[in-house]
């Protein structure tokens, strides 16, 4: 097949979380070539004439959509999917509606809560309704991922501290910020891969916090994700081995499957959980198109299940082809 690997338009000297998109695009293209497909890699430009020229030049049977940001903004990533949908072009991963919804974390939490799925309490400015004094909150970007702005100072207590941290982050990074009740329990990533129209739960990964000072908040901050030389990165290893039939694993599978259906997810996705003080899993975030870099968490979960990287990439491709009845 002719596959257009479409990725974010990354400026020279971009930070590591943006450069990762280019690394992933090259890896996906190579994997598809090894499986016998013909690939072309192009940056997405959100201008109709340029976009149509890209499509006309590459003549794809399907687009492998790896666009994670538009104009360097993660919450605009759905534009690529929307433009592909409008032109009736086959593409991998989540639809524009799901990408747009899940890019807004407080909105996602409202949908989860309305559907009866567990998620930590939260509050948004400017009124910060429901914010309680005396409990810790983690101040997070409402519309960007990649652990933007997450460091030890992100966990604060009290209305004044939440407001101050939010204003500081908004001034430095832009965008909206909100406060989510901080859970200090274990953290898990649940990867889902579509097979025969259904989400398959891949081996669950736990993020461990090793050699972590007792007074430090247990969060996977920006350094832990994007600075491989940092002690935070080496101190947050990914560990597999959760018994699939354990009550915790069954709860992960049940909640993740409901979330998959709720948001109409396709191809692949990841649901991040924290365990609360009562031992119950709480959904932190849902990533509709998680990173496919060969050393990242989704590929690691697939490898744990005995799925090679090349096979994983083709499974994602074939999931969309099969859904449209064109395979």
PLY file of the C-alpha trace (Angstrom):
ply
format ascii 1.0
element vertex 327
property float x
property float y
property float z
element edge 326
property int vertex1
property int vertex2
end_header
0.00 0.00 0.00
0.98 3.63 -0.44
1.15 5.13 3.07
1.61 8.80 3.84
3.26 9.13 7.26
1.96 12.50 8.37
3.68 14.19 11.31
3.77 17.53 13.09
5.63 20.41 11.47
8.61 20.68 13.82
10.76 23.80 13.80
14.58 23.50 14.01
15.82 23.47 17.59
12.45 22.31 18.97
12.38 20.82 22.49
12.82 17.05 22.93
9.09 16.28 23.24
8.50 17.80 19.78
11.61 16.29 18.18
10.32 12.90 19.32
7.60 13.17 16.65
10.21 13.13 13.89
11.99 10.14 15.43
8.67 8.30 15.58
7.75 9.17 11.99
11.04 7.77 10.71
10.62 4.59 12.75
7.03 4.06 11.59
8.03 4.64 7.98
10.88 2.15 8.23
8.63 -0.43 9.89
6.04 -0.14 7.13
8.71 -0.38 4.43
9.96 -3.58 6.05
6.42 -4.95 5.86
6.33 -4.29 2.12
4.52 -0.94 1.98
5.64 2.18 0.12
5.84 5.21 2.41
6.23 8.94 2.08
6.86 11.14 5.14
5.56 14.69 5.19
4.91 17.43 7.75
1.31 18.51 8.19
0.59 22.11 7.23
-2.83 23.42 8.28
-3.41 25.36 5.08
-5.87 23.80 2.62
-3.96 24.44 -0.62
-0.65 23.13 0.79
-2.40 20.18 2.42
-4.18 19.22 -0.81
-0.89 19.49 -2.69
0.70 17.06 -0.21
-2.14 14.59 -0.70
-2.05 14.93 -4.48
1.71 14.40 -4.61
1.77 11.36 -2.31
-1.48 9.70 -3.54
-1.88 7.65 -0.35
-4.11 4.64 0.09
-4.06 5.52 3.77
-2.45 8.13 6.04
-0.59 7.11 9.18
-1.51 10.09 11.34
1.27 11.06 13.75
0.36 14.74 14.09
0.66 15.61 17.78
0.53 19.39 17.50
-0.38 22.14 15.05
1.31 25.55 15.34
3.23 23.89 18.24
-0.03 23.51 20.17
-1.12 20.03 21.23
-4.78 20.95 21.58
-4.92 21.72 17.85
-3.75 18.26 16.76
-7.30 17.32 15.80
-7.11 19.71 12.82
-5.19 17.16 10.76
-7.79 14.47 11.43
-10.61 16.90 10.65
-9.07 17.83 7.31
-8.53 14.16 6.43
-12.11 13.34 7.38
-13.51 16.18 5.28
-11.68 14.82 2.24
-12.73 11.22 2.89
-9.15 10.04 3.29
-8.45 6.87 5.27
-6.19 7.48 8.30
-5.02 5.67 11.42
-5.86 6.42 15.02
-8.53 8.49 16.67
-11.10 10.60 14.86
-11.09 14.40 15.06
-13.88 14.52 17.66
-12.07 12.18 20.05
-8.77 14.02 19.62
-10.43 17.37 20.28
-12.33 16.15 23.34
-9.40 14.34 24.94
-7.07 17.28 24.35
-9.11 19.15 26.97
-8.36 17.36 30.24
-11.03 18.99 32.45
-13.66 18.35 29.76
-12.50 14.73 29.53
-12.86 14.39 33.29
-16.41 15.75 33.15
-17.30 13.13 30.53
-15.66 10.38 32.58
-17.47 11.45 35.74
-20.83 11.65 33.90
-20.28 8.11 32.60
-19.54 6.79 36.09
-15.83 6.24 35.50
-13.48 7.10 38.39
-11.24 10.14 38.11
-9.71 12.37 40.82
-11.56 15.51 41.88
-10.49 18.72 40.14
-11.07 22.44 40.02
-10.67 25.12 37.35
-10.10 28.85 37.40
-11.02 31.58 37.61
-13.45 30.73 40.43
-11.74 27.44 41.50
-15.08 26.04 42.61
-14.86 23.05 44.94
-11.18 23.59 45.73
-10.54 22.33 49.26
-7.89 23.63 51.64
-5.70 21.13 53.43
-5.29 18.58 50.64
-2.58 18.51 47.95
-3.34 19.31 44.31
-1.24 18.92 41.21
-1.50 21.90 38.87
-1.54 20.66 35.27
-1.96 22.04 31.79
-5.57 21.69 30.67
-4.70 21.37 27.01
-1.10 20.19 26.57
0.58 16.86 27.30
4.23 15.67 27.42
4.34 16.65 31.13
4.59 20.31 30.23
5.29 22.34 33.37
5.38 19.32 35.67
8.10 19.43 38.31
8.28 19.11 42.10
6.66 22.52 42.52
3.54 21.42 40.64
2.08 19.83 43.78
0.70 22.47 46.14
-1.91 22.85 48.89
-4.49 25.58 49.44
-6.45 27.94 47.21
-3.79 30.66 47.22
-0.98 28.26 46.25
-3.07 26.69 43.48
-3.96 30.07 42.03
-0.36 31.28 42.25
1.04 28.17 40.56
-1.61 28.28 37.84
-0.93 31.93 37.06
2.81 31.33 36.98
2.47 28.42 34.53
0.01 30.31 32.34
2.44 33.20 32.15
5.39 30.94 31.31
3.77 28.38 29.00
0.44 29.90 27.98
-2.85 28.06 27.83
-5.25 27.00 30.57
-4.27 25.28 33.83
-6.31 23.34 36.37
-5.85 21.63 39.71
-6.37 17.90 40.20
-6.39 16.17 43.57
-2.94 14.64 43.95
-2.82 10.89 44.53
0.46 9.55 45.88
-0.33 5.90 45.13
1.00 3.58 42.43
0.87 4.68 38.78
0.00 2.44 35.82
-0.21 2.78 32.03
-2.74 0.61 30.20
-2.12 0.27 26.46
-4.96 -0.80 24.16
-4.52 -2.15 20.62
-7.44 -2.72 18.28
-7.74 -6.25 16.95
-10.78 -7.48 14.99
-12.67 -4.34 15.94
-12.12 -4.75 19.70
-9.56 -3.22 22.07
-6.96 -5.70 23.29
-5.44 -4.89 26.67
-1.66 -5.20 26.40
0.48 -6.07 29.44
0.04 -3.35 32.06
3.07 -1.23 32.92
3.69 0.22 36.36
5.82 3.33 36.71
8.00 2.83 39.77
9.57 5.63 41.78
12.94 4.28 42.88
15.39 6.08 45.17
12.78 8.81 45.51
13.10 11.09 48.51
10.18 10.78 50.89
9.43 14.50 50.65
9.29 14.54 46.84
5.93 14.23 45.03
5.72 11.02 43.03
5.12 12.45 39.56
6.53 11.69 36.12
7.70 15.20 35.33
9.18 16.70 32.19
12.74 15.66 33.07
11.69 12.07 33.73
10.17 11.86 30.25
12.57 13.85 28.13
16.01 13.98 29.79
17.50 10.46 29.61
20.56 11.58 31.56
18.55 12.87 34.52
18.15 10.94 37.79
14.40 11.42 37.44
14.45 9.38 34.22
16.48 6.51 35.69
14.41 6.71 38.88
11.08 6.09 37.12
11.48 2.70 35.42
8.64 0.99 33.59
7.94 -2.45 35.07
5.67 -5.21 33.79
4.39 -8.20 35.73
0.94 -7.33 37.07
-1.04 -10.56 37.21
-3.74 -10.27 34.47
-6.33 -11.98 36.67
-5.71 -9.78 39.70
-8.58 -7.53 40.85
-6.52 -4.46 39.96
-5.81 -5.68 36.43
-9.47 -6.58 35.91
-10.51 -3.09 37.03
-7.98 -1.53 34.63
-9.33 -3.64 31.76
-12.97 -2.84 32.55
-12.47 0.92 32.93
-10.23 1.13 29.85
-12.69 -0.77 27.67
-15.54 1.51 28.77
-13.41 4.59 28.06
-12.54 3.20 24.61
-16.23 2.88 23.74
-17.19 6.14 25.42
-14.83 8.26 23.31
-15.08 6.15 20.15
-11.36 5.33 20.12
-9.74 3.51 17.22
-6.51 1.70 16.44
-4.63 2.26 19.66
-4.79 4.27 22.87
-3.41 4.48 26.41
-5.19 5.07 29.69
-3.15 6.32 32.67
-4.21 5.38 36.20
-3.28 6.22 39.78
-4.35 4.25 42.83
-6.18 6.24 45.51
-5.95 5.93 49.29
-8.62 3.18 49.29
-6.74 1.13 46.70
-9.14 1.93 43.84
-7.86 2.84 40.35
-8.57 6.39 39.17
-8.23 7.54 35.55
-5.79 10.43 35.22
-5.72 10.89 31.45
-6.57 9.17 28.18
-4.16 9.44 25.26
-5.97 8.65 21.99
-2.80 8.53 19.85
0.04 7.65 22.27
3.67 7.93 21.28
4.88 5.14 18.98
8.59 5.81 19.35
10.22 2.34 19.44
11.50 2.75 23.02
8.38 4.38 24.44
5.72 2.77 26.59
3.28 1.59 23.94
5.92 -0.28 21.94
7.28 -1.73 25.19
3.83 -3.05 26.14
3.45 -4.60 22.67
6.88 -6.22 22.94
5.89 -7.64 26.33
2.93 -9.24 24.54
5.24 -10.75 21.91
4.39 -8.21 19.20
7.36 -6.83 17.26
7.51 -3.13 16.45
6.96 -3.78 12.76
3.95 -5.99 13.51
2.54 -3.38 15.90
2.70 -0.63 13.29
1.02 -2.80 10.67
-1.69 -3.88 13.13
-2.57 -0.21 13.67
-2.65 0.31 9.90
-4.79 -2.76 9.28
-7.28 -1.91 12.03
-8.46 1.11 10.07
-8.41 -0.69 6.72
-10.49 -3.55 8.13
-13.00 -1.14 9.70
-13.67 0.45 6.32
-14.01 -2.96 4.67
-11.11 -2.26 2.34
-8.74 -5.01 3.42
0 1
1 2
2 3
3 4
4 5
5 6
6 7
7 8
8 9
9 10
10 11
11 12
12 13
13 14
14 15
15 16
16 17
17 18
18 19
19 20
20 21
21 22
22 23
23 24
24 25
25 26
26 27
27 28
28 29
29 30
30 31
31 32
32 33
33 34
34 35
35 36
36 37
37 38
38 39
39 40
40 41
41 42
42 43
43 44
44 45
45 46
46 47
47 48
48 49
49 50
50 51
51 52
52 53
53 54
54 55
55 56
56 57
57 58
58 59
59 60
60 61
61 62
62 63
63 64
64 65
65 66
66 67
67 68
68 69
69 70
70 71
71 72
72 73
73 74
74 75
75 76
76 77
77 78
78 79
79 80
80 81
81 82
82 83
83 84
84 85
85 86
86 87
87 88
88 89
89 90
90 91
91 92
92 93
93 94
94 95
95 96
96 97
97 98
98 99
99 100
100 101
101 102
102 103
103 104
104 105
105 106
106 107
107 108
108 109
109 110
110 111
111 112
112 113
113 114
114 115
115 116
116 117
117 118
118 119
119 120
120 121
121 122
122 123
123 124
124 125
125 126
126 127
127 128
128 129
129 130
130 131
131 132
132 133
133 134
134 135
135 136
136 137
137 138
138 139
139 140
140 141
141 142
142 143
143 144
144 145
145 146
146 147
147 148
148 149
149 150
150 151
151 152
152 153
153 154
154 155
155 156
156 157
157 158
158 159
159 160
160 161
161 162
162 163
163 164
164 165
165 166
166 167
167 168
168 169
169 170
170 171
171 172
172 173
173 174
174 175
175 176
176 177
177 178
178 179
179 180
180 181
181 182
182 183
183 184
184 185
185 186
186 187
187 188
188 189
189 190
190 191
191 192
192 193
193 194
194 195
195 196
196 197
197 198
198 199
199 200
200 201
201 202
202 203
203 204
204 205
205 206
206 207
207 208
208 209
209 210
210 211
211 212
212 213
213 214
214 215
215 216
216 217
217 218
218 219
219 220
220 221
221 222
222 223
223 224
224 225
225 226
226 227
227 228
228 229
229 230
230 231
231 232
232 233
233 234
234 235
235 236
236 237
237 238
238 239
239 240
240 241
241 242
242 243
243 244
244 245
245 246
246 247
247 248
248 249
249 250
250 251
251 252
252 253
253 254
254 255
255 256
256 257
257 258
258 259
259 260
260 261
261 262
262 263
263 264
264 265
265 266
266 267
267 268
268 269
269 270
270 271
271 272
272 273
273 274
274 275
275 276
276 277
277 278
278 279
279 280
280 281
281 282
282 283
283 284
284 285
285 286
286 287
287 288
288 289
289 290
290 291
291 292
292 293
293 294
294 295
295 296
296 297
297 298
298 299
299 300
300 301
301 302
302 303
303 304
304 305
305 306
306 307
307 308
308 309
309 310
310 311
311 312
312 313
313 314
314 315
315 316
316 317
317 318
318 319
319 320
320 321
321 322
322 323
323 324
324 325
325 326
